[in-house]
Amino acid sequence: MPIDRYIAPPRSQWPELTCRATADDTDIEASVREILDTVRRDGDTAVIEYENRFDRASFAQAADLKVTEEEKIQAEDSVPQTLKASIRLAMENIRKFHEAQLPGTVDLYTTPGVRCLQKAVPLRRVGLYIPGGRAPLFSTVLMLAVPAKVAGCPEIVLCTPPGPDGKANPVIVWTALLCGVTEIYKTGGAQAIAAMGYGTSTIRRCDKIFGPGNRFVMKAKQMLGLTETAIDMPAGPSEVMVLADTSASADFVASDFLSQAEHGPDSQSVLVCSSASVADAVEEAIESQCRSLSRSEIIAKSLSNSRIVVFDNTADIVDFANEYAPEHLIVSMENPWAIVDRIYAAGSVFVGNYSPESAGDYASGTNHTLPTSGWARSFSGLNLDSFMRKMTVQELSEDGLKAIGDTIIRMAEAEGLDAHASAVRIRLGKRK
């Protein structure tokens, strides 16, 4: 499976080479709008109808949407102890990293008698969406629920699609309970996003919605994010860029290339390397490793979106990486930290030969919910701030208001806002 290769492409060609294989979603917009409008109008009845149609469930009433106590017990019993231990270890690392992000309170006097504060307050009710199809992402439960819990969100809601048996994936359920999720519902697709965005009798409205999903899920999040509720970030297919020189292991680089490619047929892997010999070695290793992987068909489609770019100087390698703004960036080069210091547009960076992207996906402690499609130029990956908002508080004494009162009055009058000026004049007993 040959991968498109480009040798020292001129900068005029970079916009083309940094494009993603993003599908046009206009074809699904009408379908998603119909689902959103129907759930907003009919609530639980619509969610049940869509679950029975799309997920082949056999729900008859709103109570069927809730994960039952019996399912929770079954999840506890069915998840292997070895997997539980791994999930606990990953959770602990994620907790440590996000606890370190807890913000302090800003509290100071800007002028004598004028006290200004900023404090962080947790969002009250957050909605987490966890896909449950061909790859039930219980790791994403950790990445969303752990920081929500650390932030102090009192209500953590999780929606995940049921299987044909009407039950949620037991590992997702067990992990959610471990992380302190307060409500678990069996619904997926755009109807789950609609339920969390608009609210139904069973699934009350959430202040912000988090989590990955297919095109229908992402389109529903985008549409609701315009008018109804906040969402975590814009997101598209997953992607990785690897920067490599002769110090890199071709086998290591190929394994990172393939681990990203197996996410889905529209994923993208990009190798930016220092010579054609590095490119040859990596491409040979990709071909060899791919034969033994279970998702080889998906990988083959993903590799058709992928590319190898060769530059003969480090400056172009770094500039091209920043232009691409990857979701995941792996730096397998000599003096990697010197390269990292020059990177300003990436979701998450992995430094050195022994830092696979898989580590961040699962257990190192950083969050794997990251901006894709070039949004790393302006969006952060998920972090503790995503589950909080900053609120300012101020208190002025009479002397404090006197100290800045004339300034307020002059500025308000200059903007033609006499009532603003009057609110100060009245307090200070000033006549106009």
WOPEPE-V953896 format. One record per backbone hydrogen bond with DSSP energy under -1.0 kcal/mol. CO is the residue of the C=O (numbers start at 0). NH is the residue of the N-H. If there is no record, write none. Layout:
CO|NH + CO|NH
This chain:
3|307 + 5|309 + 9|12 + 12|16 + 13|17 + 19|21 + 24|27 + 27|31 + 28|32 + 29|33 + 30|34 + 31|35 + 32|36 + 33|37 + 34|38 + 35|39 + 36|40 + 37|41 + 38|42 + 41|44 + 42|46 + 43|47 + 44|48 + 45|49 + 46|50 + 47|51 + 48|52 + 49|53 + 50|54 + 50|56 + 60|63 + 61|64 + 62|65 + 64|185 + 67|71 + 68|72 + 69|73 + 70|74 + 71|75 + 72|76 + 73|77 + 74|78 + 79|83 + 80|84 + 81|85 + 82|86 + 83|87 + 84|88 + 85|89 + 86|90 + 87|91 + 88|92 + 89|93 + 90|94 + 91|95 + 92|96 + 93|97 + 94|98 + 95|99 + 97|100 + 98|101 + 105|117 + 107|115 + 110|113 + 112|396 + 113|109 + 114|394 + 115|107 + 116|392 + 117|105 + 118|390 + 120|388 + 123|154 + 124|206 + 125|156 + 126|209 + 127|158 + 130|136 + 135|137 + 137|141 + 138|142 + 139|143 + 140|144 + 141|145 + 143|147 + 144|148 + 145|149 + 146|150 + 147|152 + 154|125 + 155|181 + 155|182 + 156|127 + 157|184 + 158|129 + 162|165 + 166|162 + 168|172 + 169|173 + 170|174 + 171|175 + 172|176 + 173|177 + 174|178 + 175|180 + 182|157 + 183|66 + 184|159 + 184|186 + 187|191 + 188|192 + 189|193 + 190|194 + 191|195 + 192|196 + 193|197 + 194|198 + 195|205 + 202|199 + 206|229 + 207|126 + 208|231 + 209|128 + 213|217 + 214|218 + 215|219 + 216|220 + 217|221 + 218|222 + 219|223 + 220|224 + 223|227 + 223|228 + 229|208 + 237|267 + 239|269 + 240|329 + 241|271 + 242|331 + 243|273 + 244|247 + 248|252 + 249|253 + 250|254 + 251|255 + 252|256 + 253|257 + 254|258 + 255|259 + 256|260 + 257|261 + 259|262 + 263|266 + 267|239 + 268|306 + 269|241 + 270|308 + 271|243 + 272|310 + 274|278 + 275|279 + 276|280 + 277|281 + 278|282 + 279|283 + 280|284 + 281|285 + 282|286 + 283|287 + 284|288 + 285|289 + 288|291 + 289|292 + 294|298 + 295|299 + 296|300 + 297|301 + 298|302 + 301|304 + 306|270 + 307|5 + 308|272 + 309|7 + 312|316 + 313|317 + 314|318 + 315|319 + 316|320 + 317|321 + 318|322 + 319|323 + 320|324 + 325|346 + 326|347 + 327|240 + 328|349 + 329|242 + 330|351 + 331|244 + 334|338 + 335|339 + 336|340 + 338|341 + 339|342 + 347|328 + 349|330 + 351|354 + 355|358 + 356|360 + 357|361 + 358|362 + 358|363 + 368|381 + 371|374 + 373|376 + 374|377 + 374|378 + 382|385 + 383|386 + 384|387 + 386|122 + 388|120 + 390|118 + 392|116 + 394|114 + 396|400 + 397|401 + 398|402 + 399|403 + 400|404 + 403|407 + 404|408 + 405|409 + 406|410 + 407|411 + 408|412 + 409|413 + 410|414 + 411|416 + 412|415 + 416|420 + 417|421 + 418|422 + 420|424 + 421|425 + 423|427 + 424|429
